[in-house]
Amino acid sequence: MLDRSARRLIDPALNRMGRAMATRGWTANRVTLLGLFTGLIAAVIIAIGAPLLALIPLLASRLADGLDGAVARATVKTDFGGYLDIACDFAFYGAIPLAFVFYDPANGLVAAFLLASFYFNGTSFLGYAILAEKRGITTQAQGIKSLYYSNGLLEGTETVVFFVLLCLFPAAFAPLSWVFGGLCYLTATLRIYGASKLFT
């Protein structure tokens, strides 16, 4: 829901940084993998009991997630790059809730609910992208992407804000996750409803 507005604000700066990195020999795939690596470091830091400290690599990871596309636009965009980006995003999204289970095993039930909601939402997103590609439907509403990005109540911006809140208020993991997971289910359901109207 917020991605389009966020992109308008941050894309000019990201594009400048991406061009500078490209001139220094960085590739988009390298930035993508760096983003995953720092995201997994954040997950480990959460798991060992320091969620507030994890904010630093977590936010660095999301900066890299924005920069990889900027580097690709400054060099060359590839289908594999888009594929690697979404795969690394999902690996990161799953790692953070799992880390909070290691942080406090009492979070296990709600973390399972949250991960199941991510699974459902991600499936609805990727399935929509496949059908859009099959029909030749394109959009740049979420920026220039390698695959079709269908919008929804919860997108990348909302997920990052949610993870930041979890790190700031780890004792509130359960209520925050019940709400966010429920909204993920709602997002996926609305996306499926939209697909039923578009892809009939």
C-alpha positions as CSV (number, residue, x, y, z in Angstrom):
1,M,0.0,0.0,0.0
2,L,2.9,2.4,0.8
3,D,5.4,1.1,-1.7
4,R,4.4,3.5,-4.5
5,S,4.7,6.6,-2.3
6,A,8.0,5.3,-0.7
7,R,9.5,4.7,-4.2
8,R,8.8,8.3,-5.2
9,L,10.6,9.5,-2.2
10,I,13.7,7.2,-2.2
11,D,14.2,6.3,-5.9
12,P,16.1,9.4,-6.9
13,A,18.7,8.9,-4.1
14,L,18.9,5.2,-4.7
15,N,19.4,5.7,-8.4
16,R,22.3,8.1,-7.7
17,M,23.9,5.6,-5.3
18,G,23.3,2.8,-7.7
19,R,25.1,4.6,-10.5
20,A,28.0,5.4,-8.2
21,M,28.3,1.7,-7.1
22,A,28.0,0.5,-10.8
23,T,31.0,2.7,-11.7
24,R,33.0,1.1,-8.9
25,G,32.3,-2.4,-10.3
26,W,29.4,-3.5,-8.2
27,T,26.9,-5.8,-9.8
28,A,23.2,-6.0,-8.9
29,N,23.4,-9.7,-7.9
30,R,26.3,-8.9,-5.6
31,V,24.2,-6.2,-3.9
32,T,21.3,-8.6,-3.6
33,L,23.4,-11.2,-1.9
34,L,24.9,-8.6,0.4
35,G,21.4,-7.6,1.4
36,L,20.5,-11.2,2.2
37,F,23.7,-11.7,4.2
38,T,23.1,-8.6,6.3
39,G,19.5,-9.6,6.8
40,L,20.5,-13.0,8.1
41,I,23.0,-11.3,10.4
42,A,20.1,-9.3,11.8
43,A,18.2,-12.6,12.3
44,V,21.1,-14.1,14.2
45,I,21.4,-11.1,16.4
46,I,17.7,-11.3,17.3
47,A,18.0,-15.0,18.0
48,I,20.8,-14.5,20.5
49,G,18.8,-11.9,22.4
50,A,19.6,-8.4,21.0
51,P,16.7,-7.3,18.7
52,L,17.5,-3.6,19.2
53,L,21.0,-4.1,17.9
54,A,19.7,-6.0,15.0
55,L,18.1,-2.9,13.6
56,I,21.4,-1.8,12.1
57,P,22.0,-4.8,9.8
58,L,18.2,-5.2,9.2
59,L,17.9,-1.6,7.8
60,A,21.2,-2.1,5.9
61,S,19.7,-5.2,4.3
62,R,16.7,-3.3,3.1
63,L,18.9,-0.5,1.8
64,A,20.7,-3.1,-0.3
65,D,17.4,-4.5,-1.4
66,G,16.6,-1.1,-2.9
67,L,20.1,-0.5,-4.3
68,D,20.3,-3.8,-6.3
69,G,17.6,-2.5,-8.6
70,A,19.3,0.8,-8.9
71,V,22.6,-0.8,-9.8
72,A,20.7,-3.0,-12.4
73,R,19.2,0.0,-14.0
74,A,22.6,1.6,-14.2
75,T,24.2,-1.5,-15.8
76,V,22.0,-4.4,-17.1
77,K,18.8,-6.0,-15.9
78,T,18.5,-9.7,-16.2
79,D,15.7,-12.2,-15.5
80,F,18.0,-14.1,-13.1
81,G,18.7,-10.9,-11.2
82,G,14.9,-10.4,-10.7
83,Y,14.6,-14.1,-9.7
84,L,17.5,-13.9,-7.2
85,D,16.1,-10.7,-5.7
86,I,12.6,-12.2,-4.9
87,A,14.2,-15.4,-3.6
88,C,16.4,-13.5,-1.3
89,D,13.6,-11.3,-0.1
90,F,11.5,-14.3,0.9
91,A,14.5,-15.9,2.6
92,F,14.9,-12.7,4.7
93,Y,11.2,-12.4,5.4
94,G,11.1,-15.9,6.8
95,A,14.3,-15.6,8.9
96,I,13.1,-12.7,11.1
97,P,10.0,-14.4,12.6
98,L,12.0,-17.6,13.0
99,A,14.7,-15.6,14.9
100,F,12.1,-14.4,17.3
101,V,11.2,-18.1,18.1
102,F,14.9,-18.6,19.1
103,Y,14.8,-15.4,21.0
104,D,11.7,-16.6,23.0
105,P,10.3,-20.1,22.3
106,A,6.9,-18.8,23.6
107,N,6.6,-17.0,20.3
108,G,6.4,-20.3,18.5
109,L,2.7,-20.5,17.9
110,V,2.2,-16.9,16.6
111,A,5.4,-17.2,14.6
112,A,4.0,-20.2,12.8
113,F,0.8,-18.3,12.1
114,L,2.8,-15.4,10.8
115,L,5.0,-17.6,8.6
116,A,1.9,-19.4,7.2
117,S,0.4,-16.0,6.3
118,F,3.7,-15.0,4.5
119,Y,3.5,-18.3,2.6
120,F,-0.1,-17.6,1.5
121,N,0.5,-14.0,0.7
122,G,3.7,-14.8,-1.2
123,T,2.0,-17.5,-3.2
124,S,-0.8,-15.2,-4.2
125,F,1.8,-12.6,-5.3
126,L,3.9,-14.9,-7.3
127,G,0.9,-16.7,-8.9
128,Y,-0.5,-13.3,-9.9
129,A,2.9,-12.4,-11.5
130,I,2.9,-15.6,-13.5
131,L,-0.5,-15.1,-14.9
132,A,0.2,-11.4,-15.7
133,E,3.3,-12.5,-17.6
134,K,1.3,-15.1,-19.5
135,R,-1.2,-12.4,-20.5
136,G,1.4,-9.8,-21.4
137,I,0.2,-7.5,-18.6
138,T,2.8,-5.0,-17.3
139,T,3.0,-2.3,-14.7
140,Q,5.5,0.2,-13.3
141,A,3.3,1.3,-10.5
142,Q,5.8,-0.2,-8.0
143,G,8.8,1.0,-10.0
144,I,10.6,-0.9,-12.8
145,K,10.7,-4.6,-11.8
146,S,11.7,-7.8,-13.4
147,L,8.2,-9.3,-12.7
148,Y,4.7,-8.1,-12.2
149,Y,4.3,-6.5,-8.8
150,S,0.6,-6.6,-7.8
151,N,-0.2,-4.1,-5.0
152,G,-1.9,-4.9,-1.8
153,L,-2.6,-3.8,1.8
154,L,0.8,-5.0,2.9
155,E,3.9,-4.7,0.7
156,G,7.6,-4.4,1.3
157,T,7.4,-1.0,3.1
158,E,4.8,-2.2,5.6
159,T,6.8,-5.4,6.2
160,V,10.0,-3.4,7.0
161,V,8.1,-1.2,9.4
162,F,6.6,-4.3,11.1
163,F,10.1,-5.8,11.5
164,V,11.4,-2.5,12.9
165,L,8.5,-2.5,15.4
166,L,9.3,-6.1,16.5
167,C,12.9,-5.1,17.1
168,L,11.9,-2.0,19.1
169,F,9.2,-3.8,21.1
170,P,10.1,-7.5,21.2
171,A,7.7,-8.1,24.1
172,A,4.8,-7.1,21.8
173,F,5.8,-9.8,19.2
174,A,2.6,-11.8,19.7
175,P,0.0,-9.0,19.3
176,L,1.8,-7.3,16.5
177,S,2.2,-10.6,14.7
178,W,-1.4,-11.7,15.1
179,V,-2.5,-8.4,13.5
180,F,0.1,-8.4,10.8
181,G,-0.5,-12.0,9.9
182,G,-4.2,-11.4,9.7
183,L,-3.6,-8.5,7.4
184,C,-1.4,-10.7,5.2
185,Y,-4.3,-13.2,4.9
186,L,-6.6,-10.3,4.0
187,T,-4.1,-9.0,1.4
188,A,-3.8,-12.4,-0.3
189,T,-7.6,-12.9,-0.3
190,L,-8.1,-9.5,-1.9
191,R,-5.4,-10.3,-4.5
192,I,-7.1,-13.6,-5.4
193,Y,-10.4,-11.8,-5.7
194,G,-8.8,-9.3,-8.1
195,A,-7.2,-12.1,-10.0
196,S,-10.6,-13.7,-10.4
197,K,-11.9,-10.6,-12.1
198,L,-8.8,-10.0,-14.3
199,F,-7.8,-13.5,-15.4
200,T,-11.2,-15.1,-16.2
